[in-house]
């Protein structure tokens, strides 16, 4: 299992729920959200970012609609820490 820092996000502006399209890091190439969800759920890789000066893990969650999304351990329902990252 490898750990990857995430520093940028790509929003999916066509989604009403603002689901992130993908993430990118300083040493991690751009990865789509579905690939990241598979890697985290399969315990293949772990991803982290910095929020409010702290390192936080990125985890998967399921919305009430059943749709999978990413959030940080420091967030509540909405993935605000990831959306606050610079856009790539």
Backbone torsions as a table, in degrees:
resi	resn	phi	psi	omega
1	UNK	NA	135.1	178.7
2	UNK	-114.7	152.6	176.6
3	UNK	-108.3	134.1	-178.7
4	UNK	-128.4	132.7	175.3
5	UNK	-81.0	139.8	176.7
6	UNK	-112.4	131.2	-177.5
7	UNK	-125.1	-13.6	-177.8
8	UNK	-140.6	155.3	175.8
9	UNK	-129.9	158.8	173.4
10	UNK	-121.3	112.9	-179.9
11	UNK	-75.6	152.0	172.7
12	UNK	-100.6	92.0	-172.0
13	UNK	-69.4	-7.8	178.6
14	UNK	-86.5	-11.2	-179.2
15	UNK	-88.5	131.6	176.2
16	UNK	-67.5	-29.4	-178.7
17	UNK	-89.1	6.4	175.9
18	UNK	59.8	37.5	177.4
19	UNK	-64.4	136.8	179.4
20	UNK	-72.4	137.9	179.2
21	UNK	-80.8	-35.9	-179.6
22	UNK	-174.5	175.3	-177.9
23	UNK	-134.7	158.4	179.9
24	UNK	-145.0	149.9	177.9
25	UNK	-130.6	176.7	-179.0
26	UNK	-62.7	-34.5	178.4
27	UNK	-119.2	6.6	-178.2
28	UNK	-114.3	123.8	177.1
29	UNK	-66.4	162.6	178.9
30	UNK	-56.9	132.3	177.4
31	UNK	-128.4	137.9	176.7
32	UNK	-71.7	155.4	-176.0
33	UNK	-59.7	-40.3	-178.8
34	UNK	-65.2	-36.2	177.0
35	UNK	-66.4	-43.1	179.3
36	UNK	-64.8	-43.4	178.3
37	UNK	-59.0	-44.6	177.8
38	UNK	-61.2	-42.7	-178.6
39	UNK	-65.9	-41.0	179.7
40	UNK	-70.3	-49.7	-178.4
41	UNK	-63.7	-33.5	178.4
42	UNK	-83.8	4.2	-178.9
43	UNK	55.1	32.9	179.2
44	UNK	-84.2	-41.5	-179.7
45	UNK	-143.6	160.9	173.1
46	UNK	-122.5	148.6	-178.9
47	UNK	-128.7	144.6	179.5
48	UNK	-142.3	162.7	176.7
49	UNK	-146.8	178.5	177.9
50	UNK	-110.1	129.9	178.3
51	UNK	-135.9	125.6	-179.8
52	UNK	53.6	39.1	177.4
53	UNK	78.1	6.5	-179.8
54	UNK	-120.7	146.9	172.6
55	UNK	-78.6	130.0	179.6
56	UNK	-132.1	143.9	178.7
57	UNK	-78.5	147.6	173.1
58	UNK	-96.0	132.9	-178.3
59	UNK	-132.0	167.2	178.3
60	UNK	-96.8	155.4	177.8
61	UNK	-150.3	166.4	178.9
62	UNK	-122.6	125.5	177.3
63	UNK	-72.3	165.5	178.8
64	UNK	-61.5	-22.4	177.1
65	UNK	-76.4	-10.4	-177.6
66	UNK	94.9	-6.6	-178.6
67	UNK	-79.3	134.0	-179.6
68	UNK	-81.3	145.5	177.2
69	UNK	-150.0	173.1	178.9
70	UNK	-108.5	146.2	174.7
71	UNK	-150.2	169.5	175.5
72	UNK	-99.6	161.7	-180.0
73	UNK	-63.0	-21.3	-178.4
74	UNK	-86.6	-10.3	-177.9
75	UNK	-89.3	159.7	169.3
76	UNK	-91.6	-132.8	-176.6
77	UNK	-65.4	-45.0	-174.5
78	UNK	-85.4	137.0	-177.7
79	UNK	-81.3	59.7	-175.5
80	UNK	-65.6	-37.0	-179.5
81	UNK	-63.2	-40.2	178.9
82	UNK	-71.0	-39.1	178.6
83	UNK	-68.7	-21.9	178.7
84	UNK	-79.4	-12.7	178.0
85	UNK	-68.2	154.9	177.1
86	UNK	-60.8	149.4	179.7
87	UNK	-80.7	137.4	176.8
88	UNK	-103.2	NA	NA
